[in-house]
């Protein structure tokens, strides 16, 4: 009987720990849920970009922290994030920086200037969690979002954009994320804003709470053991 109770207690502890450490990719359609799972990440909202409200400015690809063009100067985009359209040349007008209120957007956002093109978000160093508002220009048909790590694709997911911004988030507790590719629906334009990315700090108290729960389980089983004896 004593051995059985010990096995139950150890199984509970193992389950607790593997729930926190098991490898896998989890996606989110809600920013609040994503923020709860991956708190404290830096967020790129393009608010430092050079565009007036209800206006737009064309920008070259790629865009990153070293960009020096009509849209951004060095340091105005967070380091570690690179946005590009896969190298398709449109003479320096690959992206459009959209001012607040130009469409249904309440703040500045970044949009590909040409339809049917893939929007790539590259991360260096690789990130464990990424979440962003996802915009469409013409429809709310689902976009395809593919997540990559160093070994290749970690999964392809359907995401719902919106004229006012949908949301897609992903957390990997296995291989870190090196790229996310967004493919719009036919004829549409992919846009993003408020990109949160990086490696979140584990929420305080998660492991102690887990161990506390296991201690309670052990105490209960010990009590049952004494009763049985």
C-alpha positions as CSV (number, residue, x, y, z in Angstrom):
1,X,0.0,0.0,0.0
2,X,2.8,2.4,0.9
3,X,4.5,1.8,-2.4
4,X,1.3,2.5,-4.3
5,X,0.8,5.9,-2.6
6,X,4.4,6.8,-3.3
7,X,3.9,5.9,-7.0
8,X,0.8,8.1,-7.2
9,X,2.6,11.0,-5.6
10,X,5.6,10.7,-7.9
11,X,3.3,10.4,-10.9
12,X,1.6,13.6,-9.9
13,X,5.0,15.4,-9.6
14,X,6.1,14.0,-13.0
15,X,2.9,15.1,-14.6
16,X,3.3,18.6,-13.1
17,X,6.9,19.0,-14.4
18,X,6.3,17.5,-17.8
19,X,3.3,19.9,-18.3
20,X,5.7,22.8,-18.0
21,X,8.6,21.2,-20.0
22,X,7.1,19.1,-22.8
23,X,8.1,20.1,-26.3
24,X,5.4,21.5,-28.6
25,X,3.9,24.6,-30.3
26,X,0.8,26.3,-29.0
27,X,-1.1,29.0,-30.9
28,X,-3.3,31.8,-29.7
29,X,-6.1,33.9,-31.3
30,X,-6.4,36.2,-28.3
31,X,-3.7,38.7,-27.2
32,X,-4.8,38.5,-23.6
33,X,-4.3,34.8,-23.5
34,X,-1.0,35.1,-25.3
35,X,0.3,37.7,-22.9
36,X,-0.7,35.5,-19.9
37,X,1.3,32.6,-21.4
38,X,4.3,34.8,-22.5
39,X,4.4,37.9,-20.3
40,X,6.9,40.8,-20.5
41,X,7.9,40.6,-24.2
42,X,9.1,43.7,-26.1
43,X,6.6,44.9,-28.6
44,X,7.2,46.6,-32.0
45,X,4.3,48.9,-32.9
46,X,6.0,51.0,-35.6
47,X,5.0,54.2,-33.8
48,X,8.4,55.7,-34.4
49,X,7.9,55.5,-38.1
50,X,7.7,58.6,-40.3
51,X,4.1,58.9,-41.4
52,X,1.2,61.2,-40.6
53,X,-2.2,60.1,-39.5
54,X,-4.6,59.1,-42.4
55,X,-1.6,58.8,-44.7
56,X,0.9,56.3,-45.9
57,X,4.6,56.0,-46.9
58,X,6.3,53.5,-49.1
59,X,9.2,51.6,-47.6
60,X,11.8,49.2,-48.9
61,X,12.3,45.6,-47.9
62,X,13.8,44.4,-45.6
63,X,13.0,46.5,-42.6
64,X,15.0,46.1,-39.3
65,X,16.8,48.1,-36.6
66,X,19.4,49.3,-39.2
67,X,16.9,50.6,-41.7
68,X,17.6,54.2,-42.9
69,X,15.0,55.3,-45.3
70,X,11.9,57.5,-45.7
71,X,10.0,55.4,-43.2
72,X,12.5,54.5,-40.4
73,X,15.9,55.6,-39.2
74,X,18.4,53.4,-37.4
75,X,17.0,52.2,-34.0
76,X,13.4,53.0,-34.7
77,X,12.6,49.2,-35.1
78,X,13.5,46.9,-32.3
79,X,16.6,44.9,-32.7
80,X,16.1,41.2,-33.4
81,X,13.2,41.7,-35.8
82,X,13.5,41.7,-39.6
83,X,10.5,42.1,-41.9
84,X,10.7,41.3,-45.6
85,X,8.7,40.1,-48.6
86,X,11.1,37.3,-49.6
87,X,13.3,39.4,-51.9
88,X,10.7,40.4,-54.5
89,X,11.8,43.7,-56.0
90,X,9.4,46.6,-56.3
91,X,12.0,49.4,-56.5
92,X,12.0,50.2,-52.9
93,X,8.2,50.2,-52.4
94,X,7.8,46.7,-51.0
95,X,6.1,47.9,-47.8
96,X,3.6,50.6,-46.9
97,X,3.8,52.3,-43.5
98,X,0.1,53.1,-42.7
99,X,-0.8,56.1,-40.5
100,X,-3.4,55.8,-37.9
101,X,-7.0,56.1,-39.3
102,X,-5.9,55.5,-42.9
103,X,-8.2,52.4,-43.0
104,X,-9.7,51.0,-39.8
105,X,-6.4,50.9,-38.0
106,X,-6.2,52.8,-34.7
107,X,-2.4,53.1,-34.8
108,X,0.4,52.9,-37.3
109,X,0.8,49.5,-38.9
110,X,3.0,47.9,-41.6
111,X,1.4,46.5,-44.8
112,X,2.8,44.8,-47.9
113,X,2.4,47.1,-50.9
114,X,1.5,44.3,-53.3
115,X,-1.1,41.6,-53.0
116,X,-0.5,37.8,-52.9
117,X,3.0,38.2,-51.5
118,X,4.3,36.5,-48.4
119,X,5.2,38.6,-45.4
120,X,8.2,37.2,-43.5
121,X,9.0,38.0,-39.9
122,X,12.6,36.8,-39.1
123,X,14.0,36.7,-35.5
124,X,17.6,36.8,-34.4
125,X,18.2,35.6,-31.9
126,X,15.4,33.0,-32.3
127,X,12.3,33.6,-30.2
128,X,10.3,31.2,-28.0
129,X,7.1,33.3,-28.3
130,X,5.7,35.6,-31.0
131,X,2.4,37.4,-31.2
132,X,1.1,40.1,-33.5
133,X,-2.0,41.8,-34.8
134,X,-2.9,40.6,-38.3
135,X,-4.5,42.9,-40.8
136,X,-6.2,42.3,-44.1
137,X,-7.0,45.0,-46.7
138,X,-9.7,43.4,-48.8
139,X,-11.4,40.6,-46.9
140,X,-11.5,38.6,-43.7
141,X,-10.8,35.2,-45.3
142,X,-8.2,33.2,-43.3
143,X,-4.5,33.7,-43.9
144,X,-2.0,30.9,-43.7
145,X,0.8,31.3,-41.1
146,X,3.8,29.0,-41.1
147,X,6.2,28.9,-38.2
148,X,9.8,27.9,-38.7
149,X,12.7,26.8,-36.4
150,X,16.3,26.1,-37.3
151,X,15.3,22.5,-38.4
152,X,12.5,23.7,-40.7
153,X,8.8,24.1,-40.4
154,X,7.3,23.7,-36.9
155,X,3.7,23.9,-38.3
156,X,1.3,25.7,-40.5
157,X,-1.8,27.3,-39.1
158,X,-4.9,29.2,-40.2
159,X,-5.3,32.7,-38.8
160,X,-8.2,35.1,-39.1
161,X,-7.1,38.6,-40.0
162,X,-9.4,41.7,-39.7
163,X,-9.7,45.2,-41.1
164,X,-9.2,46.4,-37.5
165,X,-6.6,43.7,-36.7
166,X,-7.1,40.0,-35.8
167,X,-4.4,38.3,-33.7
168,X,-2.0,35.4,-34.1
169,X,0.3,34.2,-31.4
170,X,2.6,31.2,-31.0
171,X,4.6,29.8,-28.1
172,X,7.2,27.0,-28.5
173,X,8.5,25.2,-25.5
174,X,10.7,23.1,-27.8
175,X,12.7,24.5,-30.8
176,X,12.9,28.3,-30.9
177,X,11.2,30.3,-33.7
178,X,13.4,31.7,-36.4
179,X,10.8,32.8,-38.9
180,X,7.0,33.3,-39.3
181,X,5.6,33.5,-42.9
182,X,2.2,35.0,-43.5
183,X,0.4,34.1,-46.7
184,X,-2.7,36.2,-47.4
185,X,-5.8,34.9,-49.0
186,X,-6.0,35.2,-52.8
187,X,-5.5,38.8,-53.9
188,X,-5.2,40.2,-50.4
189,X,-2.5,42.2,-48.7
190,X,-0.9,41.1,-45.4
191,X,-0.3,43.6,-42.6
192,X,1.0,43.4,-39.1
193,X,1.3,45.6,-36.0
194,X,2.3,45.3,-32.3
195,X,4.7,42.4,-32.8
196,X,5.6,40.9,-29.4
197,X,8.6,38.5,-29.6
198,X,11.4,37.0,-27.5
199,X,11.8,34.5,-24.7
200,X,9.4,35.1,-21.8
201,X,10.5,34.8,-18.2
202,X,8.6,32.0,-16.5
203,X,5.7,33.4,-14.5
204,X,6.8,33.7,-10.8
205,X,5.5,31.0,-8.6
206,X,4.7,28.5,-11.3
207,X,7.2,25.9,-10.2
208,X,6.7,26.5,-6.4
209,X,3.0,26.1,-7.0
210,X,3.5,22.9,-8.8
211,X,5.7,21.5,-6.0
212,X,3.2,22.7,-3.4
213,X,0.5,20.8,-5.1
214,X,2.6,17.7,-5.1
215,X,3.3,18.2,-1.4
216,X,-0.4,18.4,-0.7
217,X,-1.0,15.2,-2.8
218,X,1.7,13.4,-0.8
219,X,0.2,14.6,2.5
220,X,-3.2,13.3,1.5
221,X,-1.9,9.9,0.4
222,X,0.1,9.6,3.6
223,X,-3.1,10.3,5.6
224,X,-4.9,7.6,3.6
225,X,-2.0,5.3,4.2
226,X,-2.2,5.8,8.0
227,X,-6.0,5.3,7.9
228,X,-5.6,2.1,5.9
229,X,-3.0,0.8,8.4
